[in-house]
Amino acid sequence: MTTNTFASRALRLIAATGVALTASASMSFADSAGEGLSEGSMIHARSGKEIYETVCQACHLAEGKGAVGAGYYPPLANNETLEEASYPIYVLLHGLKGMPAVGKMMDDEQIANVVGYIRTNFGNDYKEPVTAQDVADSRD
């Protein structure tokens, strides 16, 4: 066996080991999410507070202050853009810049609940109710 053949086989073995380890780690992290967040591709949480705490809080933080670092996560606290409910509904359904369209993992009632929650918490006082029909009207 030549040195080049040996080196080639060694590199393939290292690459295959790396792929296997990455896949294994990904599966364990996915399993560690638990039942509270989702099963398959749907979110189980129902109340706005519960959805916020299991989905949104990871980026927008517990107090809704947002974060800057590996990305920009805008603050939801004291946020005037939440005055019109159609804006956060649109963002959840369609995504915006780096935010994925997480609304695809929720039904209309769940989206209405979490939008209502962020509009009435974190220093926001937008009390106009958000309904599942509002969300349904915004879906494609």
VEXMI-801729 format. One line per 2 residues: number of its first residue (from 1); for each residue y, z, x of N, C-alpha, C, O. Coordinates in steps of 0.1 Angstrom, whole numbers, plus 2048, in hexadecimal, padded with zeros to 3 digits. Each point is the difference from the previous one (the first is absolute). Example, Ala and Ser with C-alpha at 12.3 -4.5 7.8 and 13.67 -1.06 7.14 Angstrom:
<pts>
1> 7C7/84E/884/80C/800/7F7/80C/800/809/800/807/80A ~ 80B/7F2/7F2/80B/800/809/80B/808/7F8/80B/801/805 .
</pts>
This chain:
<pts>
1> 7F4/800/809/80C/800/7F7/80C/800/809/801/808/809 ~ 809/7EF/7F4/80C/7FF/808/80A/80B/7FC/7FE/806/7F5 .
3> 80B/7FC/813/80B/80A/7FE/808/7FD/7F3/803/808/7F8 ~ 800/7EB/806/807/7FB/7F5/7F8/802/7F3/806/805/7F6 .
5> 7ED/7F9/80A/7F8/802/7F4/7FF/80F/7FD/802/803/7F4 ~ 7FD/805/816/7FF/80E/7FE/80D/806/7FA/800/807/7F6 .
7> 80B/7F4/810/80D/804/7FB/803/7FC/7F2/805/807/7F8 ~ 7F7/7ED/805/801/7FB/7F2/7F8/808/7F6/805/803/7F5 .
9> 7EF/800/80E/7F8/808/7F7/805/80E/7FF/801/806/7F5 ~ 804/800/816/806/80D/7FF/80D/800/7F7/801/80A/7F8 .
11> 807/7EC/809/80C/7FF/7F8/7FC/7FF/7F1/806/806/7F7 ~ 7F0/7F2/806/7FB/7FE/7F2/7FB/80E/7FB/803/803/7F4 .
13> 7F6/804/814/7FA/80D/7FC/80C/80A/7FD/800/807/7F6 ~ 80A/7F9/813/80B/809/7FE/808/7FC/7F3/803/809/7F9 .
15> 7FF/7EA/805/807/7FC/7F4/7F8/804/7F3/806/804/7F7 ~ 7ED/7FA/80A/7F8/803/7F4/800/80F/7FD/800/804/7F5 .
17> 800/804/816/800/80E/7FE/80E/804/7FA/800/809/7F7 ~ 80A/7F1/80E/80E/803/7FB/801/7FD/7F1/806/808/7F8 .
19> 7F5/7ED/804/800/7FC/7F2/7F8/809/7F7/804/804/7F5 ~ 7F0/800/810/7F8/80A/7F9/807/80D/7FE/7FF/806/7F5 .
21> 807/7FF/816/807/80D/7FF/80C/7FF/7F7/802/80A/7F8 ~ 805/7EC/808/80C/7FE/7F7/7FB/800/7F2/807/806/7F7 .
23> 7EF/7F2/806/7FB/7FF/7F2/7FB/80E/7FB/803/804/7F5 ~ 7F6/803/814/7FB/80D/7FC/80C/80A/7FE/7FF/808/7F6 .
25> 80B/7F8/812/80B/809/7FE/808/7FC/7F4/804/809/7F8 ~ 7FD/7EB/805/807/7FB/7F4/7F9/805/7F3/807/805/7F7 .
27> 7EC/7FB/809/7F8/804/7F5/802/80F/7FE/801/805/7F5 ~ 7FF/803/816/801/80E/7FF/80E/804/7FB/801/809/7F8 .
29> 809/7F0/80C/80E/803/7FB/800/7FD/7F1/806/807/7F9 ~ 7F5/7EE/803/800/7FC/7F2/7F9/80A/7F8/805/803/7F5 .
31> 7F0/802/80F/7F8/80A/7F9/808/80D/7FF/7FE/808/7F7 ~ 80A/7FB/813/807/80D/800/80B/801/7F6/806/80B/7FE .
33> 7FE/7EA/7FC/80B/800/7F6/7FC/809/7F4/809/805/7FA ~ 7EA/7FC/803/7FC/808/7F5/802/7FA/7F3/805/7F5/7FF .
35> 7F7/812/7F6/800/7FA/7F3/80E/800/7FA/803/7F9/7F6 ~ 806/810/80F/80D/801/7FA/809/7F4/800/807/7FD/7F7 .
37> 7F7/7FB/814/809/7F4/802/7FA/7F4/7F8/807/7FB/7F7 ~ 7EE/801/80C/7FB/7F4/7FA/7F1/7FF/801/7F9/806/809 .
39> 801/7F1/7EE/7F2/7FC/801/801/7F1/800/805/7FB/7F6 ~ 7F6/7FF/814/802/7F1/800/80E/7FD/803/806/805/809 .
41> 800/7F3/7EE/80E/7FC/802/80A/806/7F6/80B/7FB/7FF ~ 7F0/80E/7F9/809/806/7F6/803/80F/803/7F7/807/805 .
43> 815/7FD/7F8/804/80E/803/7FD/808/7F3/802/7FC/7F5 ~ 7F8/80F/80E/7FB/809/7F5/80B/809/7FB/800/804/7F4 .
45> 809/800/814/80B/80A/7FC/807/7FB/7F3/801/7F4/7FF ~ 803/815/7F8/806/7FB/7F4/80E/804/7FE/809/7F8/7FC .
47> 7FA/815/808/80E/804/7FE/809/7FB/80B/7FB/7FC/80B ~ 812/802/7F2/809/7FB/80A/801/809/80C/800/7FA/80B .
49> 7FF/813/7F4/800/809/80B/7F4/7FE/809/801/7FF/80C ~ 7F3/800/7ED/7F4/7FE/807/7FF/7F3/808/7FC/7FF/80B .
51> 809/7F6/7EE/800/7F3/807/80A/801/80C/7FC/7FB/80B ~ 80F/80B/7F3/80A/801/80B/7FA/807/80C/800/7FB/80B .
53> 7F9/810/7F2/7FA/809/80B/7F5/7F9/807/7FE/802/80C ~ 7FA/7F6/7ED/7F4/7F9/806/803/7F3/806/7F8/7FB/808 .
55> 813/7FE/7F3/803/7F3/805/80D/7FE/807/801/7FC/80C ~ 80A/808/7ED/80D/7FE/805/805/809/80B/807/7FC/80A .
57> 7F5/811/7F5/804/80A/809/7FD/7FD/80F/807/805/809 ~ 7EE/7F4/7FA/7FD/7FD/80D/80B/7F9/808/802/803/80C .
59> 805/7F5/7ED/80B/7F9/807/80E/806/7FC/809/801/809 ~ 7F9/802/7EA/80D/804/7FC/802/80F/801/80B/806/7FE .
61> 7EB/801/807/800/80F/803/801/808/7F3/803/7FC/7F5 ~ 7F9/811/80D/7FF/809/7F5/80D/802/7F8/800/802/7F3 .
63> 80B/7FE/813/80D/802/7FA/807/7F2/7FC/80B/800/7FC ~ 7EE/7F5/806/805/7F3/7FD/80B/7FC/809/808/7F7/7FD .
65> 7F9/80F/80F/80B/7FD/80A/7FE/7F3/808/809/7FB/806 ~ 7EA/7FF/7F9/7FE/7F4/808/7FE/804/80E/800/80B/804 .
67> 7FD/7EA/804/7FE/802/80F/803/7F4/807/800/7F5/7FB ~ 803/80D/812/802/7F5/809/7F8/803/80D/7FF/80B/804 .
69> 7FA/7EA/801/7F8/802/80C/7F8/7F4/802/805/7F6/804 ~ 7EE/80A/7F8/7F7/7F5/801/805/7F5/7F6/7FB/7F4/801 .
71> 80D/810/7F6/805/7F7/7F6/80C/806/7F9/803/80C/804 ~ 803/7EE/7F2/80B/806/7F8/7FB/802/7F2/7FB/7F7/7F9 .
73> 805/816/803/7FB/804/7F3/80D/805/7F9/803/80C/803 ~ 803/7ED/7F4/80D/804/7FA/7FE/80D/7F8/7F6/803/7FA .
75> 815/805/806/800/80C/7F9/800/7FD/7F1/806/7F7/7FB ~ 7F2/811/7FD/801/7FF/7F2/809/80B/7FA/804/7FF/7F5 .
77> 7FF/80B/814/808/80B/7FC/80F/7FB/7FE/805/7F9/808 ~ 801/80B/7ED/80E/7FD/7FD/802/7F1/802/80A/7FB/807 .
79> 7EE/7FD/7F3/800/7F1/803/805/7F9/7F3/7FA/800/7F6 ~ 812/7FA/80C/806/7F9/7F4/7F9/7F4/7FC/801/7FC/7F4 .
81> 7F7/7FE/814/7F9/7F4/7FC/7F5/803/7F6/7FA/7F7/7FA ~ 803/816/804/7F6/804/7F6/805/801/7F2/7F9/802/7F7 .
83> 815/7FD/808/806/801/7F3/7FA/7F6/7F6/7FD/804/7F4 ~ 801/7F0/810/7FA/7F6/7F7/7F1/800/803/7FC/7FD/80B .
85> 7FC/807/7EB/7F2/802/802/7F9/7F3/804/7F5/800/806 ~ 811/7F4/7F7/7F9/7F4/803/7FF/7FE/80F/7F7/7F9/805 .
87> 812/80D/803/7FF/7FE/80F/7F4/806/806/7F8/7F9/806 ~ 805/814/7F8/7F4/806/805/7F3/7FA/7FA/7F6/7FF/807 .
89> 80B/7FD/7ED/7F4/7FA/7F9/7FD/7F3/808/7F5/7FD/804 ~ 815/7FB/7FF/7FF/7F3/807/7FA/803/80E/7F7/7F9/804 .
91> 80E/811/803/7FC/802/80E/7F1/804/800/7F8/7FC/808 ~ 804/80D/7EE/7F2/804/7FF/7F7/7F4/7FD/7F5/7FF/806 .
93> 80F/7F9/7F1/7F8/7F4/7FC/7FF/7F5/80A/7F6/7FA/802 ~ 815/804/805/801/7F4/809/801/803/80F/7FF/7F7/808 .
95> 804/816/7FB/803/803/80E/80E/7FC/804/807/7F9/7F9 ~ 7FD/80C/813/80D/7FC/805/800/803/80F/7FD/80B/805 .
97> 806/7EB/802/801/800/80F/7F2/805/805/7F6/7FA/7FE ~ 80A/812/808/7F3/805/805/7F8/808/7F6/7F4/804/803 .
99> 811/7FE/7F1/7F8/808/7F6/7F7/7F7/7F9/804/7F6/7FA ~ 7EF/80E/805/7F6/7F7/7F9/802/802/7F1/806/80A/7FB .
101> 7F5/7ED/7FE/800/800/7F1/7F6/80A/7FB/7F5/7FC/7FB ~ 80E/811/806/7F6/80A/7FC/7FD/801/7F1/7F6/805/7FB .
103> 813/7F5/7FD/7FF/7FF/7F2/7F3/7F9/7FB/7FC/802/7F5 ~ 7FF/7F6/814/7F3/7F8/7FD/7F5/80A/7FF/7F5/7FC/7FA .
105> 80C/810/80B/7F6/80A/800/802/80A/7F5/7F9/80A/7FF ~ 811/7F4/7F8/803/809/7F5/801/7F8/7F3/804/7F4/800 .
107> 7FA/813/7F5/802/7FA/7F3/80F/802/7FC/807/807/807 ~ 7FD/7F4/7EE/80E/800/7FC/805/80F/7FE/80B/803/803 .
109> 7EC/805/7F7/804/80E/7FD/802/808/80D/809/808/801 ~ 7EE/7F5/809/802/807/80D/80D/7FC/807/807/809/805 .
111> 7FC/7EB/7FA/80D/7FB/807/80C/806/7F8/809/805/806 ~ 7F6/7FB/7ED/80B/806/7F8/801/80F/804/80B/805/801 .
113> 7EA/802/800/800/80E/803/807/803/80E/808/809/801 ~ 7F4/7F0/809/805/802/80E/80F/7FC/801/808/806/806 .
115> 7FB/7EF/7F3/80F/7FC/800/808/80B/7F9/80B/803/804 ~ 7F0/802/7F0/807/80A/7FA/801/80D/808/80B/806/800 .
117> 7EB/7FD/808/800/80C/809/80B/7FE/80B/808/809/801 ~ 7F8/7EC/806/80A/7FF/80A/80E/7FE/7FB/80A/804/807 .
119> 7F8/7F8/7ED/80D/7FE/7FA/806/80E/7FA/80B/801/7FE ~ 7EC/809/801/804/80D/7FB/7FE/80B/80A/801/80C/7FC .
121> 7FC/7F1/810/7FE/80A/80B/807/7FC/80C/806/7F5/801 ~ 7FA/814/809/806/7FD/80D/810/7FE/7FF/805/7F8/808 .
123> 801/80F/7EF/80E/7FE/7FE/804/7F5/7F7/80C/7FE/7FE ~ 7EB/7FA/7FD/802/7F5/7F7/800/806/7F1/7F8/809/7FD .
125> 811/7F2/7FB/801/805/7F2/801/7F5/7F7/809/7FF/7F7 ~ 7EE/7F7/80A/7FF/7F5/7F7/7F6/802/7F5/7F4/7FD/802 .
127> 810/808/7F3/7F7/806/7F6/7FB/7F5/7F6/7F7/803/7F8 ~ 80E/7F1/808/7FB/7F6/7F7/7F2/7FE/802/7FB/7FD/80B .
129> 7FD/804/7EA/7F1/7FF/802/7FC/7F2/805/806/7F6/7FD ~ 7EF/80A/80B/7FA/7F4/804/7F2/7FF/7F9/7F8/80A/800 .
131> 806/7EB/7FA/7F3/7FF/7F8/7F7/7F6/806/803/7F8/809 ~ 7F0/809/7F3/7F6/7F6/804/804/7F2/7FC/7FD/7F7/807 .
133> 80A/808/7EE/804/7F3/7FB/80B/7FA/80A/800/7F4/803 ~ 809/814/802/80A/7FC/80A/7F9/7FA/80C/804/7F5/805 .
135> 7F1/811/7FF/7F8/7FB/80C/7F9/7F3/7FC/800/7F7/808 ~ 7F9/809/7ED/7F9/7F4/7FB/809/7F4/800/7FC/7F5/803 .
137> 811/80D/7F8/809/7F5/7FF/804/7FB/80E/805/7F5/801 ~ 7F9/813/80A/804/7FC/80D/7F5/7FA/808/802/7FA/80B .
139> 7F2/807/7F0/7F4/7FA/808/801/7F1/7FF/805/7FA/7F6 ~ 7F5/7FF/813/7FF/7F2/800/7F8/7FB/7F5/7FE/7F4/7FE .
</pts>
